[in-house]
Amino acid sequence: MSTIILGSQWGDEGKGKLSDILCQKARVCARAAGGHNAGHSVHANGVSYDFHLLPSGLVNPNCTNLIGSGVVFNVQAFFKELAALEEKGLTHARKNLLVSDRAQVNLELHARVDGLEERELAGDKIGTTGRGIGPSYANKAARNGIRVHEIFDQAHFETKLRNLAAGYKKRFGELLVYDVEEEIARFREYRETLPEFVVDAVNYMHSAQASGVDILIEGANALMLDIDYGTYPYVTSSNTGLGGVITGLAVNPRKIKEIIGVAKAYTTRVGQGIFKTEDVNEAGQKLQEIGREWGVSTGRRRRCGWLDLVVLKYSASVNYYTAWNLTKLDVLDTFPTIKVAVAYKDESGKELDYFPADLGNLEKCEVVYKEFEGWQSATTAVKTFDDLPKQARAYVKFIEEYTGVPVKWIGTGPKRDDMIYL
C-alpha cells in the first residue's frame, strides 16, 4: 500500500522530516514529479543530508528509491547529489537508486533558456530556481523533449539535442550562451555510467504494488505551486498534487493507504506571486529568523506570514488529505498573539471562505483573521499532545475543525525525534 506525502502550501513545509520517519518501514520510496528544483534536509544519525532530486528514503539502507516518469531528470545533478550522500556515509545509496526510463531529461540547455525567459518577463518574472524545470516541461508538452531511454541511442539523442539547441538559438540569438557540443560530450560519459540505474518504472511499480510492500511517495513543491491548481502563473511547471503522483508513478488509486498533507504552523513562500497573509514587518521577520527560512536548493530567503486556513482548506479539497502533519509549531513559541486567516473580504464586504481562481480580485480583498493567545513557552521537548500548552492545543484543534482534516503529527523542532504523534 502507498502512503503519499504532499506539500499543502507553497513548498518548504518540512516534508523531508516525515518522509525520513516513515521511510524507516518502507521498502520503496519514490519521487513522482518536479526536478532538482526541490529541496529539503533530513537530520538523521547526527548527520544532516540535503536532498534535491533524489528521494530521501536513501537514508534507509533497506529501501529502494525510484525517480519516477513524471520527473524531469538532470543527470549531472543526479551524480553530484549521489556523490555528496556517499561522502556523508550513505555507502548503500548507489545500489538502492533507480530512475524511470520514461522520465524527461533536464539539460544544461534548459537552465540557460530558463534564465533568458525570466529576463524577458522583467518585472513580471516568475521567480524560478533557474534550473530549467519550466523549459523541460515545455519541451515535454511540445513533444520534442528527450526521455531517459533516448540517451542510449547516441545518434538519435545527439540529433534531438542539436535540433533543440538550434530552435532556441533562433529565438534568443546571441543572448543564448551555450555549447551544445560540450553537453553532448558529457552525455557520452553518462551513457557509460547511467545504465545501472535505469529501469522500466511501470513494470517496477506494478510489481511492487502487487507484492503489497510499503511504498512511500514524497511530493515535491506543493499544491499552491501546482500548474493547474496553484497561484498561476506563479507556479512550478508540474502537477504537484495527488493527480501528479498517480500519473507520475503509475500508482494504483485503489492501493493508497494514506494521503498526508504537510503544513507549516505559519506560511512561507519563495519567489513572486500572491501571498495574502505575508507580514513584511516585525512578525514576518521574526518568523523568518526563528524558523531559519531560507532555501535548501537556492539559499533564497522565504517570505513569511501567518497561517492561511483558506489555503489549507482549498488544498485539502484538491488532494483529499486523510491527515495533516503540522510542522514547526515551536517557531511560534515566543509570540504573544498568533493570527490565522479564516476568510477574505472583497470590496463589497462579502466574505470568501474559498480560494478563487481570479487572483486579481483576490489581491483586492482584505484578510479576515482570527487571533489566538500565544503560549509563550517552549514546545521543543514536548512528546505528547496533552503536554502541549493549552493555547497550543486550541490552535491545533481549530486547524482540524476549520479544514475537516485531523492532525496526526506535530513537528516541534528539526530533529527526527522532535515529533508528536497523535
TAZIKA-V880425 format. One record per helix or strand. SS is the DSSP state (helix for helix, strand for strand). FROM is the first residue (numbers start at 1). LEN is the number of residues. If there is no record, write none. Layout:
# TAZIKA-V880425
{{SS,FROM,LEN} {SS,FROM,LEN}}
This chain:
# TAZIKA-V880425
{{strand,2,6} {helix,15,8} {strand,28,7} {strand,40,5} {strand,47,5} {helix,56,4} {strand,64,10} {helix,75,13} {helix,93,4} {strand,97,4} {strand,104,2} {helix,108,17} {helix,133,10} {strand,147,1} {helix,148,5} {helix,154,22} {helix,180,14} {helix,195,3} {strand,198,2} {helix,201,11} {strand,215,4} {helix,223,3} {helix,242,8} {helix,253,3} {strand,256,9} {strand,267,3} {strand,278,1} {helix,282,9} {strand,294,1} {strand,301,1} {strand,303,3} {strand,307,2} {helix,309,11} {strand,323,5} {helix,329,4} {strand,337,9} {strand,351,2} {helix,359,6} {strand,366,8} {helix,385,3} {helix,390,14} {strand,407,5} {strand,419,3}}
